[in-house]
Amino acid sequence: MSELRKRGLATTVIVSDPFIKLGTTQAKVLGTPDLPLVKIPHPLGGLSLEHVEGRSLVAVPQIVKLIKEHVK
């Protein structure tokens, strides 16, 4: 995602709560400290399809907002 971000594309990384710090650190190390992270509740693995769908309902509005901001 960092390489795509550097090329000017609207990008984000979806991370669960415990991985926010890791995602922020990696973005800085890869040269994109402004890479937006969309946070979803943890865990994701082992969930039923309905619960995963619920996680996506948290992420999608944030992603849409980021895309709209990028296009301005």
Helices and strands as residue ranges (DSSP letters): H 2-6, E 13-16, G 17-19, H 20-29, E 37-40, H 49-71
